[in-house]
């Protein structure tokens, strides 16, 4: 079998415990490879790349630019797949971004994290690494995925563009649409067929790159999530982001009343500054909608349908950094790599 490339970026899976503090070091990420070889033997050849080492909560656009360039230039035709070790806090955001940027790669790129440092017996880091190796070795997939063992012992496999942030209590990840792509069981992928997941032939389709060269992420995107009492006047647009993503309530609604609390006034203010506004997650095919949802749609926003917060942010960030605002608005409706789910038929 061809070698597996391992890109180490830090996170809990690459950290050590020193007293009561968890932190990353330059050497600690390599412990994972040593532990895998000690446990499962040396049947795989790994080649390691370490572009940086950080806790993922410190991820920013500078690091995204660095990681994107490294991932873009990897020799995919010479390897069986790629494993990216990452912190859990921003894992779903990075997975969504790489899932779109690398939609064309011919081998699986698998992101993994850990709930505890490898030195803690509760850690799922080794299990996640093994699942990533097995996914690469045993199945002919293309594109970006995540694997993560749940607190129920399930080795879940997620599409990178559909993984959702871990909850703050049990630290468990989710899949937008409610169904992960599958699970790893005894070294094999047990695929969850049916809606909303794509079919395996669809996943294996060849795709052209979304852009001719890897972008540098210099343009910022502001994401605003609705909650009761949000005063939009407190949001300073002076630094002028390239775009604003308003992530709405589950009914595709937001507050349209009150001085300072109306999203409509905020949208108008963005437009006055020349800032495009994207609204997610819109129910594109619904025949009926709330009056508040209708008012938002009619305010000149660009709709993102059936998409997670992470994928909405990543898609707008990517498109605005590979082209002009007009290019982004033109391409936003195109599905890049399964980030837009099919609309539930029973709601049409």
LOLOZA-381668 format. One line per 5 residues: number of its first residue (from 0); their letters; for each residue x negated, y, z negated of C-alpha. Coordinates in steps of 0.02 Angstrom, whole numbers, always signed. Layout:
N
NUM	a	X:Y:Z ~ ...
This chain:
348
0	xxxxx	+0:+0:+0 ~ -57:+177:+36 ~ -111:+286:-109 ~ +9:+388:-215 ~ -34:+570:-240
5	xxxxx	-7:+636:-416 ~ +11:+824:-440 ~ -13:+872:-623 ~ +62:+1037:-680 ~ +73:+1012:-869
10	xxxxx	+232:+1012:-972 ~ +272:+898:-1119 ~ +222:+747:-1016 ~ +47:+821:-1005 ~ +32:+892:-1181
15	xxxxx	-41:+845:-1348 ~ +18:+870:-1527 ~ -101:+969:-1636 ~ -31:+984:-1811 ~ +146:+1050:-1788
20	xxxxx	+113:+1128:-1617 ~ +139:+1050:-1445 ~ +31:+1125:-1309 ~ -49:+1079:-1144 ~ -235:+1051:-1116
25	xxxxx	-334:+1025:-957 ~ -374:+844:-1000 ~ -211:+781:-1076 ~ -114:+758:-912 ~ -236:+621:-860
30	xxxxx	-184:+518:-1011 ~ -28:+469:-916 ~ -127:+381:-779 ~ -236:+292:-905 ~ -83:+234:-1001
35	xxxxx	+1:+170:-843 ~ -152:+70:-791 ~ -171:-3:-966 ~ +12:-56:-968 ~ +45:-109:-789
40	xxxxx	-127:-142:-715 ~ -220:-58:-574 ~ -115:-117:-427 ~ -89:+61:-365 ~ -216:+186:-304
45	xxxxx	-186:+362:-367 ~ -263:+523:-307 ~ -244:+667:-429 ~ -223:+853:-397 ~ -209:+978:-539
50	xxxxx	-166:+1152:-472 ~ -130:+1222:-646 ~ -78:+1169:-820 ~ +64:+1257:-911 ~ +222:+1233:-1011
55	xxxxx	+361:+1246:-884 ~ +455:+1382:-978 ~ +312:+1493:-921 ~ +345:+1455:-738 ~ +359:+1612:-631
60	xxxxx	+352:+1662:-448 ~ +162:+1667:-448 ~ +154:+1486:-503 ~ +292:+1441:-380 ~ +188:+1515:-240
65	xxxxx	+37:+1415:-296 ~ +134:+1253:-315 ~ +226:+1276:-151 ~ +62:+1299:-56 ~ -14:+1144:-135
70	xxxxx	+141:+1040:-96 ~ +155:+1108:+80 ~ -23:+1059:+126 ~ -26:+882:+55 ~ -71:+743:+179
75	xxxxx	+99:+658:+175 ~ +61:+543:+322 ~ -85:+470:+226 ~ +9:+426:+66 ~ +156:+321:+10
80	xxxxx	+230:+463:-90 ~ +197:+600:-216 ~ +231:+612:-403 ~ +238:+785:-482 ~ +225:+795:-672
85	xxxxx	+319:+945:-738 ~ +393:+1016:-897 ~ +575:+980:-931 ~ +635:+1159:-965 ~ +628:+1218:-784
90	xxxxx	+620:+1048:-700 ~ +790:+1066:-615 ~ +743:+1236:-541 ~ +578:+1174:-470 ~ +662:+1017:-404
95	xxxxx	+793:+1120:-313 ~ +664:+1237:-237 ~ +547:+1097:-180 ~ +697:+996:-121 ~ +735:+1130:+7
100	xxxxx	+558:+1184:+49 ~ +501:+1003:+78 ~ +656:+934:+161 ~ +550:+877:+309 ~ +421:+770:+218
105	xxxxx	+419:+588:+277 ~ +391:+510:+105 ~ +474:+528:-66 ~ +416:+668:-180 ~ +467:+625:-358
110	xxxxx	+466:+748:-502 ~ +455:+682:-680 ~ +450:+752:-856 ~ +454:+685:-1033 ~ +559:+713:-1188
115	xxxxx	+409:+697:-1305 ~ +219:+698:-1282 ~ +147:+531:-1232 ~ +71:+508:-1405 ~ +246:+502:-1480
120	xxxxx	+321:+327:-1476 ~ +490:+404:-1429 ~ +420:+474:-1267 ~ +499:+421:-1102 ~ +352:+490:-1004
125	xxxxx	+276:+321:-958 ~ +447:+249:-912 ~ +480:+397:-799 ~ +311:+379:-715 ~ +340:+193:-686
130	xxxxx	+512:+229:-611 ~ +433:+356:-495 ~ +302:+231:-439 ~ +435:+97:-411 ~ +545:+218:-313
135	xxxxx	+400:+260:-199 ~ +343:+79:-177 ~ +511:-3:-152 ~ +620:+112:-50 ~ +601:+208:+112
140	xxxxx	+664:+377:+58 ~ +623:+551:+119 ~ +632:+714:+24 ~ +626:+768:-158 ~ +696:+673:-308
145	xxxxx	+685:+669:-497 ~ +685:+518:-611 ~ +719:+530:-797 ~ +763:+398:-927 ~ +916:+450:-1027
150	xxxxx	+945:+423:-1212 ~ +1050:+272:-1159 ~ +900:+192:-1077 ~ +961:+226:-899 ~ +824:+269:-775
155	xxxxx	+924:+395:-676 ~ +874:+452:-502 ~ +929:+626:-450 ~ +926:+720:-287 ~ +810:+865:-318
160	xxxxx	+940:+989:-256 ~ +1076:+921:-371 ~ +990:+895:-538 ~ +1057:+1010:-673 ~ +972:+1079:-827
165	xxxxx	+960:+973:-983 ~ +1080:+1014:-1123 ~ +1010:+1099:-1278 ~ +1066:+965:-1401 ~ +1028:+793:-1332
170	xxxxx	+907:+855:-1198 ~ +996:+755:-1063 ~ +995:+805:-880 ~ +1147:+799:-768 ~ +1190:+788:-585
175	xxxxx	+1299:+919:-501 ~ +1455:+828:-448 ~ +1442:+711:-598 ~ +1355:+564:-514 ~ +1166:+537:-502
180	xxxxx	+1099:+464:-341 ~ +1065:+300:-429 ~ +964:+211:-562 ~ +803:+114:-563 ~ +832:-62:-628
185	xxxxx	+693:-193:-633 ~ +591:-93:-509 ~ +729:-67:-380 ~ +847:+76:-340 ~ +1029:+39:-377
190	xxxxx	+1111:+168:-265 ~ +1274:+253:-314 ~ +1371:+251:-152 ~ +1522:+355:-110 ~ +1569:+537:-130
195	xxxxx	+1488:+652:-177 ~ +1323:+566:-137 ~ +1253:+563:+39 ~ +1229:+395:+123 ~ +1057:+316:+130
200	xxxxx	+1050:+336:+320 ~ +1085:+522:+296 ~ +944:+535:+170 ~ +825:+445:+288 ~ +862:+558:+436
205	xxxxx	+712:+653:+500 ~ +721:+841:+472 ~ +622:+984:+541 ~ +535:+1105:+421 ~ +642:+1250:+364
210	xxxxx	+499:+1369:+402 ~ +339:+1362:+505 ~ +225:+1405:+358 ~ +238:+1401:+170 ~ +306:+1563:+97
215	xxxxx	+232:+1669:-42 ~ +368:+1707:-168 ~ +354:+1895:-189 ~ +536:+1949:-175 ~ +635:+1925:-335
220	xxxxx	+814:+1864:-355 ~ +924:+1914:-502 ~ +1048:+1782:-561 ~ +1193:+1837:-671 ~ +1307:+1710:-755
225	xxxxx	+1483:+1758:-807 ~ +1533:+1759:-990 ~ +1666:+1852:-1089 ~ +1615:+2029:-1131 ~ +1472:+2043:-1006
230	xxxxx	+1441:+2229:-980 ~ +1369:+2245:-806 ~ +1315:+2424:-844 ~ +1174:+2351:-950 ~ +1097:+2274:-794
235	xxxxx	+964:+2390:-723 ~ +947:+2376:-534 ~ +805:+2501:-531 ~ +675:+2370:-487 ~ +787:+2322:-341
240	xxxxx	+787:+2133:-325 ~ +798:+2063:-149 ~ +966:+1987:-191 ~ +1087:+1953:-334 ~ +1169:+1785:-368
245	xxxxx	+1328:+1797:-471 ~ +1364:+1624:-540 ~ +1550:+1624:-577 ~ +1664:+1523:-690 ~ +1710:+1348:-632
250	xxxxx	+1868:+1415:-547 ~ +1759:+1530:-440 ~ +1823:+1677:-542 ~ +1750:+1820:-641 ~ +1815:+1966:-743
255	xxxxx	+1890:+2098:-629 ~ +1955:+2216:-763 ~ +1885:+2341:-886 ~ +1758:+2480:-885 ~ +1587:+2400:-869
260	xxxxx	+1654:+2222:-875 ~ +1724:+2213:-698 ~ +1616:+2113:-580 ~ +1694:+2210:-436 ~ +1613:+2372:-495
265	xxxxx	+1446:+2282:-513 ~ +1459:+2214:-336 ~ +1495:+2390:-272 ~ +1343:+2456:-365 ~ +1232:+2322:-288
270	xxxxx	+1295:+2364:-115 ~ +1262:+2549:-145 ~ +1081:+2500:-180 ~ +1074:+2394:-23 ~ +1064:+2232:-121
275	xxxxx	+1161:+2082:-51 ~ +1268:+1988:-176 ~ +1296:+1800:-170 ~ +1441:+1720:-264 ~ +1432:+1540:-323
280	xxxxx	+1501:+1415:-339 ~ +1642:+1459:-220 ~ +1781:+1336:-180 ~ +1763:+1356:+7 ~ +1901:+1241:+69
285	xxxxx	+2032:+1276:-63 ~ +2201:+1327:+7 ~ +2247:+1420:-152 ~ +2142:+1529:-266 ~ +2161:+1643:-415
290	xxxxx	+2191:+1827:-382 ~ +2024:+1864:-466 ~ +1932:+1744:-350 ~ +2017:+1824:-200 ~ +1965:+1998:-258
295	xxxxx	+1783:+1943:-274 ~ +1783:+1863:-101 ~ +1855:+2020:-24 ~ +1720:+2130:-101 ~ +1593:+2085:+31
300	xxxxx	+1500:+1949:-62 ~ +1416:+1802:+25 ~ +1490:+1638:-32 ~ +1389:+1487:-88 ~ +1504:+1338:-95
305	xxxxx	+1500:+1187:-210 ~ +1323:+1215:-273 ~ +1235:+1207:-442 ~ +1162:+1363:-525 ~ +985:+1300:-496
310	xxxxx	+1013:+1262:-312 ~ +1104:+1427:-285 ~ +957:+1523:-358 ~ +827:+1420:-267 ~ +915:+1433:-99
315	xxxxx	+932:+1622:-107 ~ +753:+1640:-172 ~ +685:+1532:-32 ~ +783:+1611:+110 ~ +742:+1789:+57
320	xxxxx	+557:+1747:+49 ~ +546:+1666:+220 ~ +637:+1802:+316 ~ +730:+1965:+311 ~ +891:+1995:+216
325	xxxxx	+987:+1975:+378 ~ +899:+1810:+415 ~ +944:+1747:+241 ~ +1127:+1796:+257 ~ +1135:+1710:+426
330	xxxxx	+1058:+1546:+365 ~ +1139:+1535:+194 ~ +1286:+1431:+255 ~ +1173:+1295:+326 ~ +1148:+1148:+210
335	xxxxx	+961:+1122:+189 ~ +951:+959:+91 ~ +1118:+907:+16 ~ +1129:+1055:-103 ~ +1308:+1092:-49
340	xxxxx	+1428:+956:-104 ~ +1580:+902:-3 ~ +1741:+978:-67 ~ +1846:+856:-172 ~ +1985:+803:-55
345	xxx	+2116:+798:-191 ~ +2095:+986:-216 ~ +2114:+1036:-33
